[in-house]
Every structure is written in structure tokens, then in C-alpha cells.
Amino acid sequence: MNHLLSKSGESFQAIIPEEQQVEAPHHTSKIGARRILRLFRGLRYTLLLQLLIALSIISFGFACTMLGGVGPHAAKASPSCIFGTGIWVGSVALLSTIVGYMALKRRQGQKGFMVPYMILNILCCLTDAVLIFFSTVWISNNIFLWHFQGNPEALIAIILNSMLIIFAIFHVVASITSSAYMCFNLCEKDQRLVVLYAPPTTSRRSEQENGEVSILDRNND
């Protein structure tokens, strides 16, 4: 039911079919803008978390490299590989974060950043897997040193590598989440544009061409 006013000021109800009832464009745009704003905030926070985790990986990788000379068997774990993988993960994550923020700033050309952003996130996940592998190998060697030789620095290395593994797992989750935010963001944006700029339907065009009288015109007559 829709309430209308005649020239005399009296209100009456007119029955309009549901297929002809359309929401006000400004109302639809407000709802779409709120959803997009929430998605932008979520993507921004996820990118920031991804960057912080990458910097933590570099820091812990450097700390593990400083402990690389501990014990006679420490060199077999290749701590330099851990540090190199940490730098690689941090560099790729930093680049993907820059691409993500460029997509946020330039919303009109956001689809152009989608493919490189996805590729960078896939590289991040692969390097995280390599980092987890090297950290696991080094943990096993340091467990041997700590258990059988009582080396206290080996225990510190175990803790640092465990943190590396945890950060790598969180980094994978952050990469997947940021990619999902980007996809949903584009879908919400396209849906809003379709709603706001949709052309008139065929029934409305035919009514205008046939010159049918509207409900208000009939009431005035």
C-alpha cells in the first residue's frame, strides 16, 4: 500500500503491483555505501595486520640467524635460509600491501589491481610454507642440542622458530582474508552501480509509449 495526496489534500491509498514498486535511489545508495565502507575498513585493517606480521617474520628471522652459530650441529639447519625466506615473505607482503592500498585509493580502477594482488598473495602463502618447513627443521635440530647437551641458546632458538611458524600461519590467514575482502568489495561495488544506474524496465517503457494515465491523473480527472 502507498499513501498519495490529491489536490484537495485528502489522503488515499493506491495499490501498486510489487513488480512496479521500486525503492528510493538515495536509500539504496546509503545502504550500499555503508556496506562498502565496512568492507574498506576490514580490508585496511587486514592489510595492516598482514604488514605487521611480515615485519615480525623478518625480525624473528634475523634473530634466528644471529643464533645460527650455536652448537656444532646448528649450521646443518641452514638458518640463513630461514632469514632469506623471511625477507622474501616480508618483501612480497609489503608489495601486496602497497597494491592493496592503491586499490583502496583508486576505487574506479580497482579491478586492475585484482590479478597482481591475488598473485602476490599466492606467493606469500608459498613462501610461508617454505618458512614453516625450514623452521621445523631447525627446531628439530635445536631440540637435540637442548635435550642432550643442555644448551640454553638452543631453547631460545626453539622459541623463536615456534613464533616464526605461528606468524607464518597467521600470515597465510591474513592473505586469504584480504583477498576475500577485495572480492566482496568489488561485488558490492558492482551491485550498487547496477541498482543505482539500472535503466527503466520494459513495462515502464511500454506504459510511457502507450500514453497510459497514471493513478494521480485519474484521480484529478
Secondary structure in CASP SS format (residue, H / E / C, confidence):
PFRMAT SS
TARGET T0000
AUTHOR 0000-0000-0000
METHOD secondary structure of the structure
MODEL  1
M C 1.00
N E 1.00
H E 1.00
L E 1.00
L E 1.00
S C 1.00
K C 1.00
S C 1.00
G C 1.00
E C 1.00
S E 1.00
F E 1.00
Q E 1.00
A E 1.00
I C 1.00
I C 1.00
P C 1.00
E H 1.00
E H 1.00
Q H 1.00
Q C 1.00
V C 1.00
E C 1.00
A C 1.00
P H 1.00
H H 1.00
H H 1.00
T H 1.00
S H 1.00
K H 1.00
I H 1.00
G H 1.00
A H 1.00
R H 1.00
R H 1.00
I H 1.00
L H 1.00
R H 1.00
L H 1.00
F H 1.00
R H 1.00
G H 1.00
L H 1.00
R H 1.00
Y H 1.00
T H 1.00
L H 1.00
L H 1.00
L H 1.00
Q H 1.00
L H 1.00
L H 1.00
I H 1.00
A H 1.00
L H 1.00
S H 1.00
I H 1.00
I H 1.00
S H 1.00
F H 1.00
G H 1.00
F H 1.00
A H 1.00
C H 1.00
T H 1.00
M H 1.00
L C 1.00
G C 1.00
G C 1.00
V C 1.00
G C 1.00
P C 1.00
H C 1.00
A H 1.00
A H 1.00
K H 1.00
A H 1.00
S C 1.00
P H 1.00
S H 1.00
C H 1.00
I H 1.00
F H 1.00
G H 1.00
T H 1.00
G H 1.00
I H 1.00
W H 1.00
V H 1.00
G H 1.00
S H 1.00
V H 1.00
A H 1.00
L H 1.00
L H 1.00
S H 1.00
T H 1.00
I H 1.00
V H 1.00
G H 1.00
Y H 1.00
M H 1.00
A H 1.00
L H 1.00
K H 1.00
R C 1.00
R C 1.00
Q C 1.00
G C 1.00
Q H 1.00
K H 1.00
G H 1.00
F H 1.00
M H 1.00
V H 1.00
P H 1.00
Y H 1.00
M H 1.00
I H 1.00
L H 1.00
N H 1.00
I H 1.00
L H 1.00
C H 1.00
C H 1.00
L H 1.00
T H 1.00
D H 1.00
A H 1.00
V H 1.00
L H 1.00
I H 1.00
F H 1.00
F H 1.00
S H 1.00
T H 1.00
V H 1.00
W H 1.00
I H 1.00
S H 1.00
N H 1.00
N H 1.00
I H 1.00
F H 1.00
L H 1.00
W H 1.00
H H 1.00
F H 1.00
Q H 1.00
G C 1.00
N C 1.00
P H 1.00
E H 1.00
A H 1.00
L H 1.00
I H 1.00
A H 1.00
I H 1.00
I H 1.00
L H 1.00
N H 1.00
S H 1.00
M H 1.00
L H 1.00
I H 1.00
I H 1.00
F H 1.00
A H 1.00
I H 1.00
F H 1.00
H H 1.00
V H 1.00
V H 1.00
A H 1.00
S H 1.00
I H 1.00
T H 1.00
S H 1.00
S H 1.00
A H 1.00
Y H 1.00
M H 1.00
C H 1.00
F H 1.00
N H 1.00
L H 1.00
C H 1.00
E H 1.00
K H 1.00
D H 1.00
Q H 1.00
R H 1.00
L H 1.00
V H 1.00
V H 1.00
L H 1.00
Y C 1.00
A C 1.00
P C 1.00
P C 1.00
T C 1.00
T H 1.00
S H 1.00
R H 1.00
R H 1.00
S H 1.00
E H 1.00
Q H 1.00
E H 1.00
N H 1.00
G C 1.00
E C 1.00
V C 1.00
S C 1.00
I H 1.00
L H 1.00
D H 1.00
R H 1.00
N H 1.00
N H 1.00
D C 1.00
END
